[in-house]
């Protein structure tokens, strides 16, 4: 099974153009959903406004060489190794999920566009990476959902509680799980079940990529940029002018973000049963 390209076998039932069109449609969903998310939340606008404010408060100029070094550190620490997570379990779970997703999605596109039929056999490593990526995603995602998420040191939410923000992780888990089951049933010639799990695999992919606007998917595109800007503000000294710990009771923060309620302390009160606010170090 791990050496078999499931999409090559699928080409006997579904035209290659349909499979490739599905991938193009998913990419379009991501682009459109991200743009709509930016327009709705005005993320880009706030990002550039804050960057301009920081630039005015800068005590020194950060040169091009230093910015390259900062960008490299962001790629290594924040992006590649998720260094912002101080909790080891949370970090490992995130890394498994993140890199599993990257490998799984990338190899899916390569297999469908470059090796879509038995007449174009794929190198053995590609189907292996496809299955390994799906397994990594599933292990990291289920670990987070059933172990880390329910831990009071993280979020303290019961596993059966589902909120809109959970659309991303749940659709990721569904996509990887159905993909693996589909590959298994197809490889073993279980025709009826194979068709069912292929449909579920494709449908969960639509939910994953089509739900970008309503999920946390889009935030991954802003995360590296925000991390880079944060390090730049530390380097140029402008961050020193910000209120410590982003105290929500601070008048300075309230002036910058007037829509944020003025709480009496640094952490807002619990907004519902089962929600636990923890210091940032737990994340």
Buried (B, 14 or more C-beta within 10 A) or exposed (E): EEEBBBBBBBBEEBEBEEBBEBBEEBEEBBEBBBBBBBEEEEBBEEBEEBBEBBBEBBEEEBEEEBBEBBBEBBBEBBBEBBBBBEBEBBBBBBBBBBBBBEBBBBBBBBBBBEBBBEEEEBEEEBBBBBBBBBBBBBBBBBBBBEEBBBBEBBBBBEEEBEEEEBBBBBBBBBBBBBBBBBBBBBBEEBEEBBBBBBEBBBBBBBBBBBBBBBBBBBBEBBBBBBBBBBBBBEBBBBBEBBBEEBBBBBEEBBEBEEEEEEEEEBEEEEEEEEEEEBEEEBB
